[in-house]
Structure formats: C-alpha cells, structure tokens
Amino acid sequence: MKKNELKKQHIIHLGFSLAILFLITFISSRAFFRIDLTSERRYTLSDETKNVLRKLDDVVYIKVYLNGDLPIGFKKLHNGIRETLDEFRVYGRNNIQYEFINPSESNDPKIREKVYADLYQKGLQPINIQARDKEGGASEKIIFPAALITYKGVEIPVSLLSNNVSLTADENLNNSLQTVEYNLIKNIYNLTNKKTDKIAFLEGQGELDEIATGDITRELSNYFSVDRGAINGKPGVLDGYKAIIVAKPSKPFTEQDKLVLDQYLMKGGKILWFVSEVNVNTDSLGKGSTIGFINNLNIDDLLFTYGVRINPNLVQDVQCNMLPINTATPGSQPSWTPTPWLYYPLLSPIVEHPVTRNLNIIWARFASQIDTVGSNPKVKKTALLKTSTYTRLVNAPLAISLSEVKQTPVRKEFTKSNQAIAILLEGRFSSLYRNRLVRSIIPEAEASYKPESVPTRMIVVADGNMIGNDVRMTAKGPMVSALGYDKYTRQTFGNKDFIVNAVNYLTDEAGLMSLRSKEFKLRILDKSRIADERLKWQLINTLGPAVLIIILGLFYNFRRKKKYASTK
C-alpha cells in the first residue's frame, strides 16, 4: 500500500513539474527579458543603445580585427567586444552582423604586410606589443584593436583601445572594455542617422586655416557635415549649425559678429572656443627668444557675461612635454636634446565627466589660466582640464627665451596647483546685450532678439594651439600630421579624442555620451601568486568539479537507499 501511494505521489510530482516547465516555456516564448547579475550591470545595454538598434532599417556589418593568438589582456577585450555585439544582435536582430578577423593569419610576410597597409589606409591604427613566452623570451606582435563598420556601402573605422600613457596596460584595457558599447553604438548611430548635423569652423578673425585644422576636420567629418565661413555681421547666418568652433582667433571680433554669436547661443546653439589670450610667435622663439603679447580679441566681455574669464598669463607646469634644444657648442655640429619645456603643460583630464573620461593626457602649448566668474545660478560650470600640482603663472607681456630650459624649476615657486585650462558651461545664459540698444549694432536684429538663452552648452579652452596640427611641407604639397602627435617625442596625446568628445557632447541629442560614464571595477590578478600557485589552481579547476560530482552522486545514492529501506 505504501509503495502504491509513493508511486502515485511521484506521478503527481512529475506531472506538476512538467506543467510548470511547460508554463515557463510558454511565458518565456512570449515575454522577452534578460537578467544581468553583475553589480556594475556589465552586460546591460543602455536604453539609448537599444533605441538605436531597434530603429535599424538595413544591415550594419562590423569587422573586428582583433582575433588570433592574442595576449591574455587583449583576449579579454576580444571577449568583451563579442559579448557586446551578441547583445546588439538581441535588439538589432539580423540587422547586426559581425565577424572577427585575424589580420596576421597568413604565414606569408608579404601578404601580412599588404593586409596591414590596407587596414592602415582605411584608418585603423596598429600597435606593437611585446609577447612573452614561458621561458621568459619576448617577441614583437602587431595587433589592430579596431573595427570597420559598414552600412549601405559607407565604411568608417573605429578604434576600440583606450591608450593613456599615465595608466598601466591592465587599466587601459579595462577602460577599453568600459567604452566598447559607446564606441560601437556612436558610430552606428552616425552611419544610420538619416539627418547629418552640420557644424562650422568660424573664419574672419584670423583663425587657424583648414590645413592647420585638417586632421580634426577629417575626424569630425565622420560624424558631421563640416563647413567653414565668416559671420560678416549677418543675423541668423549660424542658425543652421549644431555647433560652432572658434579655433585660435588672432584679430578682434566686431560688435556685429559678437551680437550674431550671442544670439546664436541664445537660440540654443553650441560654441567650442579655443582662445590664446597671449600671442607667442614660435618662429621668433626658434631664433632664441620672443615676446608674449596680450591678444586683443574683443571677446572678454562676451565670455565674462557667460561666466568665464581667460586671464592674460601663461601657465608653467613641471608636468610638461619636451622641446628639442641644441646643446652643442658654437661652431660644432648641432646636437638636439629633448628638454622639459614648462610652457608645454601636459593636462590631466577630469575622470568623472563623459568628455574626458579615460582620455590620454592632453598636450597644451602656451596655455592661459581660466577662472569662473559671475553668480548666475542657471549656469553650471565644470573644469574639464587642469594643470598638475606644481604650476606657476607668469603674467603677460613677458619675454620668453630658450635659455630658460637651463634653469632648474624651484618647487616652492610652483604653488598654483590644478589651474583650470578648459571649462564646460551648461544652462541658461544671459545675453551680453540685455540692457543695450541692439538696433544700434544691427538694426534688423532687434525683432528676433533674445535676452536669455534656452538650455544650451559651451566649452571654453584657454589654448588656441590645442586644436592645431603640425604641417610639414613636401614636394607634393603640405602634409598634415595627426592632431596631438609630437614629432620629437613620437608620442600621440589625447587632443583629438578630447575635441571629438567635446563636440559630440555639445551636440548630443540621443544621450549616447552618457555611455562614457559606464564603469567596470578593475579586478587584477596577483601575478606573483599566479606564478607560485599555478599548478594548485589548475588541479582545483580541473579535478575539483569531477570530485564534487562524485561526492554528490554518492550522497544521493546513500539518501536514496536509506529512504527506500524505510518504506519496506
């Protein structure tokens, strides 16, 4: 009797379990959900990303050139990219297609070199790493931590590696993982967005020309339609542009142009200023010395009204870049020696903000210090770039000589710590012309005049040289160098990434820049313990699961025998 009751009970339990399983299967087939159990929501895409993916109307094809025999850190980055793309496919369905390619797959060196050259021509930047074997030997390996994204015949390159020279390799790889989603979805959004936003470089006040800004113009062309032009006192001439870039003006602004700029901002326009308050003639400096004069640009009142003041001084920073100095004796062959040049500060980005998060240090040249002024509660001010702890300010006008490199900096003189060089302003700005007769400046501007802006943004950088690239004259014409690249130290600083992020932040309507704030906790393994305890953990990971299953099986059989023995 007991056996029959037990058998009946087992049948009921089986039927009940099958019913629950069927119900779960039925619900899951109709209700879509995903569970992310990580504390930092590592595998959860943002709502902004999901919206972009759901709106895709054609296939986006992604080729990732990070595959093959990779070092552990890059293998982790490879897996992170694959996991992100798998999540993209959940929401983009068949409109997201991808493949991983090993550019070093061929055994023929000539074929590999051709592949490398083709990828480089397409804008993918390689890196050389030292791969070590178990015996301690090292070999050089070329890796392309980048991708090509194609949509309707248009192809753009995407870098997937954050490279900050002040961080360790593990920290850089972790930062790269944090920005994978942003780097991919931002470019997908730009490719698939049917409306291409327009931005413009301002001309007419002696700004840097299209060659001196050639590299950043080419980079911004991946995201925007880029124009150049002068205001010429015409009201509304800027209204069709999402953002305006003022790149190192050297002549005074007219009141008419200032009014047009002011009203452009009041209507919600965005402005990115790169202003050198002190003019330094670098050609004269090459001869040994020069004079730094205060620039009269006639925009101090404009910026002051908005909430900032660029001071007429130059920053000297112990944390600085090098300048080649001829240290040979007179009459002998030149001997160029890299020497710290205090007027070339290396600026530390503010980590917490989306514009500067995970960026390499920024190279400034003859930068000034910038203050926040005014008490407008409707404007929020954020310092994006600052100098180091050991900073000094020298007021203009001043004499600058290359002989200064022979003087050892006295630390007690460098007491102006963490001086702001770039400031972001966000909110509702007051017009400079609020209490003035606008019609006396531009008669036709009075009808549409606004005394206060709608919510908008601007960034003011107290260094006009930050946006300019070097230009080398060749037999084929001017050759534009990469922005932020120093030909003497052969380092590439974060200038280009900073400017691209700044423009994207100013114009960001889809909210994608918030993805740059995503943070993963860096969990670095103890390498010394790995070496010492390698065999122990290998045994635990390989034999441990098998031993555990055997123990559970024995326990289950023991309980089963005991249970059925009691029913007899």
C-alpha positions in Angstrom: 0.0 0.0 0.0 2.8 2.4 0.9 4.5 1.6 -2.4 1.4 2.4 -4.4 0.9 5.7 -2.5 4.6 6.6 -3.1 4.3 5.7 -6.8 1.1 7.9 -7.1 2.9 10.7 -5.3 5.8 10.5 -7.7 3.5 10.6 -10.7 1.7 13.7 -9.3 5.1 15.4 -8.7 6.2 14.5 -12.3 3.0 15.9 -13.8 3.2 19.1 -11.7 6.9 19.6 -12.7 6.1 19.1 -16.4 3.2 21.6 -16.1 5.5 24.2 -14.5 8.1 23.6 -17.2 5.5 24.0 -19.9 4.2 27.2 -18.3 7.7 28.7 -18.1 8.4 27.8 -21.7 5.2 29.3 -22.9 5.7 32.6 -21.0 9.4 32.9 -22.0 8.5 32.4 -25.7 6.2 35.4 -25.5 7.8 37.6 -22.8 11.3 38.9 -23.6 13.6 39.6 -20.6 17.3 39.3 -19.7 18.9 39.2 -16.3 22.3 40.8 -15.5 23.6 39.6 -12.2 26.8 41.7 -12.2 27.0 44.5 -9.7 28.0 47.1 -12.3 25.4 46.0 -14.9 28.2 45.0 -17.2 26.0 43.1 -19.7 23.1 45.6 -19.7 22.8 47.8 -22.7 21.5 51.4 -22.1 18.1 52.5 -23.3 19.7 54.8 -25.8 21.6 51.9 -27.4 18.5 49.8 -27.5 16.6 52.6 -29.3 19.3 53.0 -31.9 19.4 49.2 -32.6 15.6 48.8 -32.8 15.4 51.5 -35.4 17.9 49.9 -37.9 16.4 49.6 -41.3 19.2 47.7 -43.0 22.2 45.5 -42.2 25.1 47.0 -40.2 28.2 44.9 -40.8 31.0 45.0 -38.3 34.5 43.6 -39.0 36.6 43.4 -35.8 40.3 42.9 -36.5 41.2 41.6 -33.0 41.5 37.8 -33.3 44.0 35.0 -33.4 46.7 34.2 -30.8 46.3 37.2 -28.5 47.9 38.1 -25.1 45.5 37.5 -22.2 44.6 41.1 -21.8 43.6 41.5 -25.4 41.8 38.2 -25.4 39.7 39.6 -22.6 39.0 42.7 -24.7 38.1 40.4 -27.7 35.6 38.5 -25.5 34.1 41.8 -24.2 33.6 43.0 -27.8 32.0 39.7 -28.8 29.7 39.8 -25.8 28.6 43.4 -26.6 28.0 42.5 -30.2 25.9 39.5 -29.1 23.8 41.9 -27.0 23.5 44.2 -30.0 22.0 41.3 -32.0 19.4 40.7 -29.4 17.9 44.1 -30.1 19.1 44.7 -33.7 18.2 41.2 -34.8 19.5 40.3 -38.3 20.4 43.9 -38.9 23.5 43.4 -36.8 26.1 41.1 -38.5 29.7 40.8 -37.4 32.9 38.8 -37.8 36.3 38.6 -36.1 39.3 38.7 -38.4 42.9 37.9 -37.7 45.0 40.2 -39.9 48.1 38.2 -39.1 46.6 34.9 -40.2 48.7 34.4 -43.3 52.1 32.8 -43.0 53.4 34.8 -45.9 55.1 38.0 -44.6 54.3 39.9 -47.8 50.6 39.1 -47.6 50.6 40.2 -43.9 52.3 43.5 -44.8 49.8 44.2 -47.5 46.9 43.5 -45.1 48.5 45.8 -42.5 49.0 48.5 -45.1 45.4 48.2 -46.4 44.0 48.5 -42.8 46.2 51.4 -42.1 45.0 53.2 -45.2 41.4 52.7 -44.0 42.2 54.4 -40.8 42.8 51.5 -38.4 45.8 52.2 -36.1 48.0 49.2 -35.2 50.0 48.8 -32.0 53.2 46.8 -31.3 53.2 44.7 -28.2 55.8 42.5 -26.6 54.5 38.9 -26.1 56.4 36.8 -23.6 56.6 33.0 -23.5 57.0 30.7 -20.6 60.8 30.7 -20.9 60.9 34.5 -20.5 61.6 35.2 -24.1 59.8 38.1 -25.9 58.6 38.6 -29.5 57.0 41.6 -31.1 53.4 41.3 -32.3 51.3 43.7 -34.4 47.7 44.0 -33.2 44.8 46.0 -34.7 42.4 46.7 -31.7 39.9 48.3 -34.1 36.9 47.6 -36.3 35.3 48.7 -39.6 31.6 49.4 -39.6 29.8 49.3 -43.0 26.2 50.5 -43.7 24.7 50.9 -47.2 28.2 51.0 -48.8 29.6 53.5 -46.3 32.5 52.4 -44.2 34.1 54.0 -41.1 37.0 52.9 -38.9 36.5 52.6 -35.1 39.3 52.4 -32.5 38.5 50.1 -29.6 41.5 50.7 -27.5 41.9 53.4 -24.9 45.6 54.4 -24.5 46.6 56.6 -21.7 50.3 56.7 -21.2 49.9 57.5 -17.5 48.0 54.3 -16.8 49.1 50.6 -16.7 48.3 48.2 -19.5 45.6 46.5 -17.4 43.9 49.8 -16.6 43.9 50.8 -20.3 42.4 47.5 -21.3 39.7 47.8 -18.6 38.9 51.4 -19.8 38.6 50.0 -23.3 36.1 47.5 -22.1 34.1 50.2 -20.5 33.8 52.2 -23.7 33.2 49.4 -26.2 29.4 50.0 -26.2 29.8 53.7 -26.7 32.5 53.4 -29.4 30.4 51.0 -31.4 26.9 52.5 -31.0 28.0 56.1 -31.5 29.4 55.2 -34.9 26.4 53.0 -35.8 24.1 55.9 -34.9 26.1 58.3 -37.1 26.1 56.0 -40.0 22.4 55.2 -39.8 21.1 58.6 -38.8 19.3 60.0 -41.9 19.9 63.6 -40.8 23.5 64.7 -40.8 24.1 67.5 -38.4 26.1 70.5 -39.6 29.0 72.2 -37.7 31.2 75.0 -38.8 34.7 76.5 -38.2 34.5 80.2 -37.8 36.6 82.4 -40.1 37.2 86.1 -40.4 39.2 86.8 -37.3 42.5 85.2 -38.3 41.6 81.7 -37.1 43.6 78.7 -37.9 43.1 77.7 -41.6 41.8 74.5 -43.0 45.3 73.0 -43.3 46.2 73.8 -39.7 42.9 72.2 -38.6 43.0 69.5 -41.3 43.3 66.4 -39.1 40.5 67.3 -36.7 38.3 68.4 -39.6 38.8 65.0 -41.2 37.9 63.2 -38.0 34.8 65.3 -37.3 33.7 64.6 -40.9 32.9 61.0 -39.7 30.2 62.5 -37.5 29.1 65.8 -39.0 28.9 67.8 -42.2 31.8 70.3 -41.6 31.7 73.9 -43.1 33.9 77.0 -42.8 32.8 80.6 -43.1 32.7 84.1 -41.8 29.8 85.8 -40.0 30.1 89.2 -41.7 27.6 90.7 -39.3 24.6 88.7 -40.8 21.9 87.8 -38.3 20.9 84.2 -38.4 23.8 83.1 -40.6 24.8 80.5 -37.9 21.3 79.2 -37.2 21.6 76.0 -39.4 24.6 74.7 -37.4 24.5 72.5 -34.3 27.8 73.8 -33.1 30.4 76.4 -34.0 34.2 76.0 -33.4 36.3 79.1 -32.9 39.9 77.9 -33.5 42.5 80.4 -32.2 41.3 83.8 -33.5 44.1 86.4 -33.8 42.1 89.5 -34.7 39.4 91.4 -32.8 35.8 90.5 -33.2 33.4 93.3 -34.4 30.4 94.1 -32.3 28.2 92.9 -35.2 29.8 89.5 -35.2 29.7 89.3 -31.4 25.9 90.0 -31.5 25.4 87.3 -34.1 27.3 84.8 -31.9 25.5 85.9 -28.8 22.1 85.4 -30.4 23.2 82.1 -31.9 23.9 80.9 -28.3 20.6 82.4 -27.0 18.7 80.3 -29.6 20.3 77.1 -28.3 23.5 77.0 -30.4 26.7 75.5 -29.1 30.1 77.1 -29.2 33.5 75.5 -28.7 36.2 78.2 -28.0 39.9 77.7 -28.4 41.4 81.1 -27.4 45.0 82.1 -26.9 44.9 85.1 -24.6 48.7 85.6 -25.0 50.2 85.6 -28.5 53.6 83.9 -28.8 55.5 83.9 -32.1 57.0 80.5 -32.3 59.1 81.4 -35.4 60.9 84.1 -33.3 61.3 81.6 -30.5 63.2 79.3 -32.8 65.8 82.0 -33.1 66.3 82.0 -29.3 63.7 84.3 -27.8 60.4 86.1 -28.3 57.8 88.3 -26.6 54.4 87.1 -25.4 51.9 89.9 -26.0 48.3 90.1 -24.8 45.8 89.3 -27.6 43.1 92.0 -28.1 40.3 89.8 -29.4 37.4 92.0 -28.0 35.6 89.0 -26.6 36.5 89.3 -22.9 33.1 91.0 -22.1 31.3 88.3 -24.0 32.9 85.4 -22.1 32.7 87.3 -18.8 28.9 87.6 -19.2 28.6 83.9 -19.9 30.7 83.0 -16.8 34.4 82.7 -17.5 37.5 84.9 -17.7 40.7 84.0 -19.6 43.5 85.7 -17.7 46.4 87.4 -19.5 49.1 85.0 -18.3 50.9 81.8 -19.3 50.9 78.6 -17.4 54.3 77.0 -16.5 53.9 73.4 -15.3 56.5 70.9 -14.0 54.5 68.2 -15.7 55.3 69.2 -19.2 56.3 68.0 -22.7 59.8 68.1 -24.2 61.3 70.6 -26.6 64.5 69.8 -28.6 67.3 72.2 -27.7 70.6 72.5 -29.5 73.2 71.7 -26.7 76.2 71.7 -29.0 79.0 74.2 -28.6 79.0 77.1 -31.1 80.7 76.1 -34.4 80.2 72.3 -33.9 77.5 70.0 -35.4 74.1 70.6 -33.8 73.1 68.2 -31.0 69.4 68.2 -30.3 68.5 67.2 -26.8 64.9 66.7 -25.6 64.5 69.1 -22.7 61.4 69.8 -20.4 59.7 73.0 -21.6 57.5 74.4 -18.9 55.3 76.3 -21.4 54.1 72.9 -22.8 51.9 71.6 -19.9 50.5 68.1 -20.0 47.0 68.4 -18.7 45.2 65.8 -16.7 41.5 65.2 -17.7 38.8 65.0 -15.1 37.9 61.3 -15.0 34.3 61.6 -13.9 33.0 63.6 -16.9 31.9 61.9 -20.2 34.1 64.3 -22.3 37.3 63.5 -20.6 36.8 60.0 -19.1 39.5 57.5 -20.0 41.4 60.0 -22.2 45.1 60.2 -22.6 46.8 63.3 -21.2 46.3 66.5 -23.3 49.2 68.5 -24.7 48.8 72.3 -24.4 51.2 74.9 -25.8 51.3 78.4 -24.3 48.1 78.0 -22.4 46.5 80.5 -20.1 44.6 80.1 -16.8 40.9 80.4 -16.9 38.6 81.5 -14.0 34.8 81.2 -13.4 33.1 84.4 -12.7 29.6 85.7 -12.0 26.8 84.2 -9.9 24.3 83.1 -12.5 22.6 80.1 -10.7 21.2 78.9 -14.1 24.7 78.1 -15.4 26.6 75.0 -14.2 30.4 75.2 -14.6 32.7 72.2 -14.8 36.5 72.3 -15.2 37.4 69.6 -17.8 41.2 70.1 -18.0 43.6 71.2 -15.2 47.3 71.5 -14.7 49.3 69.5 -12.2 50.1 70.1 -8.6 53.2 72.1 -9.4 52.1 75.1 -11.5 53.2 78.7 -11.9 51.5 81.6 -13.6 53.6 84.3 -15.4 51.8 87.5 -16.4 51.9 89.0 -19.9 53.5 90.8 -21.6 56.7 88.7 -20.9 60.0 87.7 -22.6 60.3 84.0 -23.4 63.8 82.6 -24.1 65.0 79.1 -24.8 67.7 79.7 -22.3 65.1 79.1 -19.6 65.5 75.4 -20.0 68.8 75.6 -18.3 67.1 76.8 -15.1 66.0 74.0 -12.7 62.4 74.6 -11.5 62.3 75.6 -7.8 59.3 73.7 -6.4 58.4 76.4 -3.9 57.7 78.8 -6.8 55.2 76.4 -8.4 52.4 76.8 -5.9 49.4 77.4 -8.1 48.1 73.9 -8.1 45.5 72.5 -10.5 44.7 75.5 -12.6 41.8 75.2 -15.0 42.5 75.4 -18.7 39.2 74.2 -20.1 35.7 74.8 -18.7 32.3 73.5 -19.7 29.3 75.8 -19.1 25.7 74.4 -19.2 22.4 76.1 -18.6 20.6 79.3 -19.5 22.9 82.2 -20.4 22.2 85.9 -20.2 22.9 88.0 -23.3 25.7 90.5 -23.3 23.3 92.9 -25.0 20.5 92.6 -22.5 20.5 96.3 -21.5 21.8 97.7 -24.7 20.2 99.1 -27.9 20.6 96.2 -30.3 19.3 98.2 -33.3 22.3 100.5 -32.9 24.6 97.5 -33.7 22.4 95.6 -36.3 19.1 97.2 -37.0 17.4 94.1 -38.3 18.4 92.0 -35.3 16.1 93.8 -32.8 13.0 91.9 -33.9 14.3 88.5 -33.0 16.5 89.5 -30.1 16.5 87.1 -27.0 17.8 88.4 -23.7 18.2 84.9 -22.2 19.1 81.6 -23.9 17.2 78.3 -23.9 19.2 75.5 -22.2 22.4 75.1 -24.1 26.2 74.4 -23.7 29.6 75.8 -24.5 33.2 74.9 -23.8 36.0 77.4 -23.4 39.6 76.3 -23.8 42.3 78.8 -22.9 44.7 77.5 -25.5 44.2 78.0 -29.2 47.1 75.7 -30.1 45.4 72.7 -28.7 43.3 72.2 -31.9 46.0 72.9 -34.4 48.0 70.1 -36.1 51.6 70.4 -37.4 52.0 70.9 -41.1 55.1 69.6 -43.0 55.8 70.9 -46.5 56.8 68.2 -49.0 57.3 68.1 -52.8 53.6 67.0 -53.1 52.4 69.9 -51.0 51.5 70.4 -47.3 51.4 67.2 -45.3 49.1 67.3 -42.3 50.3 65.5 -39.1 47.9 63.8 -36.7 46.5 66.1 -34.1 48.3 65.7 -30.8 51.3 63.9 -32.3 54.7 65.2 -31.2 57.3 64.5 -33.8 60.1 65.0 -31.4 59.0 62.6 -28.6 56.9 60.5 -31.1 54.0 60.4 -28.7 50.4 60.9 -29.6 48.5 62.8 -26.9 44.7 62.9 -26.3 44.0 66.2 -28.1 42.0 64.7 -30.9 39.8 62.5 -28.7 39.2 65.4 -26.3 37.9 67.6 -29.2 35.8 64.9 -30.8 34.2 64.1 -27.4 33.7 67.8 -26.7 31.8 68.4 -30.0 29.8 65.1 -29.6 28.9 66.2 -26.0 27.8 69.6 -27.1 25.6 68.2 -29.9 24.4 65.0 -28.2 20.7 64.7 -28.6 20.5 60.9 -28.4 22.1 60.8 -25.0 24.9 58.5 -26.1 27.6 60.4 -24.4 26.3 59.2 -21.0 27.6 55.7 -22.0 31.2 57.0 -21.5 30.4 57.2 -17.7 29.9 53.4 -17.6 32.4 51.9 -15.1 33.6 48.4 -14.5 35.6 47.6 -11.4 39.1 46.5 -12.3 39.9 43.1 -10.7 43.6 42.5 -11.3 45.0 39.1 -10.5 48.1 38.8 -8.4 50.7 37.8 -11.0 53.2 36.6 -8.4 50.6 34.2 -6.9 49.7 33.1 -10.4 53.3 32.0 -10.9 53.7 30.4 -7.5 50.3 28.6 -7.3 49.7 27.8 -10.9 49.6 24.0 -10.5 47.4 24.1 -7.4 44.7 26.2 -9.1 44.9 24.1 -12.3 44.2 21.0 -10.3 41.4 22.6 -8.4 39.7 23.8 -11.6 40.1 20.5 -13.5 39.7 17.9 -10.8 37.5 19.8 -8.4 34.3 19.7 -10.4 34.7 15.9 -11.1 35.4 15.2 -7.4 32.4 17.3 -6.3 30.1 15.4 -8.7 31.3 12.1 -7.5 30.7 13.1 -3.8 27.2 14.4 -4.7 26.4 11.2 -6.5 27.5 9.0 -3.6 25.5 11.2 -1.2 22.4 10.9 -3.4 22.7 7.1 -3.6 23.1 6.9 0.1 20.0 9.0 0.8 18.0 7.0 -1.8 18.9 3.7 -0.3 18.1 5.0 3.2 14.7 6.4 2.0 13.6 3.2 0.2 14.8 1.0 3.1 12.5 2.8 5.5 9.4 2.0 3.2 9.8 -1.7 3.4 
